[in-house]
Amino acid sequence: MRVMMNNWDVRGGVSDFWHYIRAPRPHRWAFWTATIAVTLAVFYGIATNIVRTEEPKAQIIYFENWTAGRSTDEVNAGWIERAKEVNRANAIRRAEYQKLADRMGVDYDSSEADKETRETLGAEADTVVKAPEPPKHSTLAERAARGPKAAPAAPVPPATSAPTAR
């Protein structure tokens, strides 16, 4: 195998191909035309579909237009309101994580963050931080401890008179 790969002779293959092309066969030009057309069609299809470019989509960009004469107090009030919104969202997220941790039996202490939220949001923080507990569902172990449910009594079919034999 090593000897065969080291001694390449392309001339023999090219001359065989050239003699095959030059041999007079009926319909050879039709076959060559069809072959070249199919090859070009495949290459064209690959070239046009290999890199997909998406048309840029229309974007609507919203912005707020502030007046140039805003006071520093108005700017600070806007910052504080946005900070309160972020703290409110974080408090809700922490409460959900606390519920999840309680259900999984994992220690999760958000008291320090809740304290900061109370300082920021004031009285509103108590409603946000301590959301009401969802109804507790019984676990599989609790159901097994209660035992199986009593099966309902089967209905008794009505009595029918059977024909008597004589």
Residue pairs with C-beta under 8 A, 6 or more apart in sequence:
83 120
84 120
84 121
87 116
87 117
87 120
87 121
88 121
88 124
88 128
90 113
90 117
91 113
91 114
91 117
91 121
91 125
91 128
91 129
92 128
92 131
94 110
94 113
94 114
94 129
95 110
95 128
95 129
95 130
95 131
96 131
97 108
97 110
98 108
98 110
99 131
99 133
99 134
101 107
101 108
102 108
114 125
114 129
117 125
117 128
117 129
118 125
118 126
118 129
121 128
